[in-house]
Every structure is written in structure tokens, then in C-alpha cells.
Amino acid sequence: MTVRQRLLRPSALITLLLLAVAVAGMNERRHHLRALQGEAHAAAVMPVIVLTPQTMTQTRHLDLPGSAVGWHDADVDARISGYVRTWTHDIGDHVRAGELLATLRVPELDTQVQQAEADLQTAMTRAQLAQLTLERWRQLYHTHTVSLQDLEDKESAWATSLSLTESSREHLHTLLAQQSYERIVAPFDGEISARLIDVGDLAVADTLHPLFHLTQTSALRVFSAVPQAWSDLIHVGDTVTLSCPQSPGQTLPAQVIQVAAGLDAQQRTRQVELRVDHPGEHLRPGDYVQVRFSSQQGQGLQIPITALIFRGRDLQVASVDAQQRVHLLRLSAGRDFGKSIEILHGLDAHTTVIDNPSDAISEGEAVHIVGHRQDDKTGETP
């Protein structure tokens, strides 16, 4: 080996060593670059949490004021004018139909009845005398003692006396019928809600001066005015619930029994009549009540408010397809329930929607689903 060869051997080794170090460095740098590129790509794909629209029972409710009245509610008036002799029932008393409430004293009518009784007795006596006279004259006619004309006169007198007797009897019956009005009786089963007379008062036979006010409380009527938007949703036979301010937390069932044929031209409302059976002490005639009407309208969808995107006038959500690409959908919203909103058009129950989407999210953007939002329960309309 020459001296030159001995000198080149170390330098070759050094060169090879340097080349090996350079290659290792380049490989490490390439690996590091790939790692950075992977991290950059992962950072470029947005992680998202998704949800699916919730189905909700679309039970709409409408609360309206109402007024309760007795099933039968009437003033008890005097049919004939007279002085109050007695009264037998006061406010709060329960009475039966035909039960005596008060009696009147009508002196002139009592006198007329006595006179009519005397006139009837006189007419009956005259009729009996005319009948006896007619029988005697018939016997005389058979013996040719009196003429036929005289007999016919007696027959006419007897017929006249019978007519007068019948007329006197009918007149007496008329006066007795009027005298029966001195007894004030209950027209139906109910409760006395007002007594407007006392002993000695003059009861006047008109509708301006009632003696009692009687209300039937075994069942009550409730009247409420339904706005035009709900007028076609209320039907006879529907069940509603009532609540009263004096009984918080308690409700009573009621049934729709009548619905007005048309709307009130001034208020654009439709009168609805309800029946409440056996209201007890929770509901009384004259009470103000809150009437809750309900209407079932099938199934609907709702999503959380946090899933909405507000851009200009359009209301949108960001959906994710099977390739985890974003698609922006325009929505038609219904009622706002606070934390959620009703969706009328634009979604179905199988659409995957991004929750809390970025303001910069765009159509076709790639995303990475990292979780699925689970709500506690399906929504219900309030």
C-alpha cells in the first residue's frame, strides 16, 4: 500500500460518516414534515358535535277567560201584585221544584173570590129552582093546564140558569187560579242566591222587581269567546279543563256542548258553551274561570336554538352527510319555545344537524364528528 492510499482511507471513512449523518438528518426532517402536514390536515377538519331533530307531540293549548253561570238561572217574580205575607227560604237554601218560597196577601182578590163563590151558589140555587119549576110545568102541560109556549119558556129559563151557573163556575175558577199566584214556588231545583223581599213588602207583578233569584248548581254553564284562529278547532263534545283563582292547582273537566254558528262581527270571536257537572265548592255561579282548550295536530319536529345559523333574513342549519361534508339547509320556523324552536319545513327526523356551528362554516366543508348530543326528553309544545 502506498503512502497516498494510506492517507485516503481515513478521509473516505469520514466522508461516508458525513453522508450517513446527512441522510439520517434528511429522513428525520422528512418524517417531521409529514407529521406536521398530518397535524395541519387534522386541524383543518373541524370537529363537530351533532344532533338529530326531536319529534314532538303538537298539542296546542289556548287559555281564555270564561264566566260560569247556573245551568238554570232565573229571577222568581210575582205573577200578581200583593203584600208579602210570609217567606220560607233565605239565601243559600236548597229548594226543590214546586217548593213554597213565599206567600202573598191580595185582599181585593180574596174578596172577589168570596163574591164569586156566593154568585156561584146563587146561580146553582136558581138553576135548581128552574129545574123544579120546569118539571111541574111539564106535568101541567100533560093535563093541558098550560100551553106549549109556557112550557118552552120554562125550559128556556132552566137552560139560561144552567149557563149562568157554568159561567159563574168558570169565573170562580179563574179567580182561584189567580189566587194560587199568592203562593210563590220554586220553578226548578236549585239554590236561593238572592232574597229581595221581606214581610209587608208590596210585591209588584213585573220583571223589574223580582222576589228571589234561583240558581241550579248541580251543573254549570261556562261561556267563553274563542278567537277566529281557533274557531274551527273547537267542536261539540271536546273536553277542556277549567281552573279558578280561588283554587290554585286544581282543575275541573268540562265539555263543549254548543258552538256558535258564526263569528261576532265586532270582536271576531266565536261563542262557546261548556257544561260542568258536579262542580262542588270549587266553582260557583258567577265565578271567573280560566278555560284551557287543546288541539292535537300530529307529530312535528324541533331543534335546539343553539343549532341555528342566522345569516341575513334566512334561518339555516348545518347538516352533515354520510361523507361528513357540510350542507346548509334553509328552514321555515314555527313557534319559539325558548330553548328550542319548532321546524315547519326544511328538515326531517333523520337529518344530522351540527350543534353550535361556527359562524364561518360553509357549504361542502369537511368536518369530523366527535360526539352526538343527547337531550333528556323529546319536546312538547307548551
Order of alpha helices (4+ residues) and beta strands (2+ residues): alpha-beta-beta-beta-beta-beta-beta-alpha-alpha-beta-beta-beta-beta-beta-beta-beta-beta-beta-beta-beta-beta-beta-beta-beta-beta
